[in-house]
């Protein structure tokens, strides 16, 4: 029985992963490092402590991760201020559906609390969640399970009674290692072999979560 659904934010609720990838590459290149799309894709949802190590392994110890990260945030904030935040299709529909079924909802995001609240408020869905859990609230971010275990604790549900919705390999690893059945709604990439082995289901959009749950009442 599903008692709660925990959503990743970037790439699942809001259409921002494409900008994260673009501006990571731009910020790194400005600093003299030839970051390619594949490198930026690999650090989606990856906590800074791990992304730092990963990128230094590619570009060397001289890669100034935290400085480049701040520049990436500056570029992305400028873009979002000018163009606004796009909701992923089906966001409000799936949240309203779950609430109508009495199923709790939460967010588990690598984004800090201030920006998470700002983004979710801007698109009008912040108050639709029972809890919003950010990586800064736990010891280790994704792909470690901490954030999902924290989310389950915050909403008062066992991991086996929850579902997670993720779009990236690092997010899938985090949720599945917490013992939560994980639905992947791919955003920029399809699941590779390892990721596919960890997910409970792959769906094309958030709308499909409604159809998937309605198709089998035992999931509720």
Protein Blocks (a to p, Z undefined) as FASTA:
>chain_A
ZZbdcddfehplpccklmmmmmmmmmmmmnopacdfklmmmmgoiafklmmmmmmmmnoj
klcfklmmmmmmmmmmmmmmmnopaddehklmmmmmmmmnopacddddfbdfklmmmmmm
mnopmmmpfbdcdfklpmbdcfbfklmmmmmmmnopafklpccddfbfklmmmmmmnopa
cddddfkbccdfklmmmpmbdcfbfklmmmmmmmpmklZZ
